[in-house]
Amino acid sequence: MTEEHTRDFAGLSTEAAEELARERGWASVRLLKPGAMTTMEYREGRLNLVVRDGVVERGWEG
């Protein structure tokens, strides 16, 4: 997937984002709070989503 595809998740509720991710074939979805500490390993097929108050702010692959 490209950055363009991950931008589609911004503004969605976590439930809607997880459903869309399944429909698009993402192997896993990691929900993160803004500023959360994360590991830096790249994992193919993983979608990372930053969520504030139940709404996705941004997403990226890996």
Buried (B, 14 or more C-beta within 10 A) or exposed (E): BEEEEBEBBBEBEBEEBBEBBEEEEBEEBBBBEEEEEEEEEEEEEBBBBBBEEEBBBBBBBB
